[in-house]
Amino acid sequence: MKKGFIILLLICFALVGCGKKEEVKGAFDLKGNVVEINNKENSILVEDKDKGLTWVILHENGNIENYQEGQEVVVWVDGGIDTSSPSSAKALNIEITSPKQ
């Protein structure tokens, strides 16, 4: 009886451990306004108060038509932010915090 209970308990832990985990976004990397849109490069220029201007390259599924100059966005970066002038980064996720004007 005790062995059966232990085996059942181990199976329950294994099933819980294999469940789908929600992705935690964590702290964003950039927050600012869209200053310019580059349709050809599929990127937006974001002006962050602390980090200045950064070209954000949309991920493959990103639709450049969702963005408009003047919108406020929050950006999570995939990898790091290049230190060129203006800097550049690949977007992991972008959320629009103000609607299109």
Order of alpha helices (4+ residues) and beta strands (2+ residues): alpha-beta-beta-beta-beta-beta
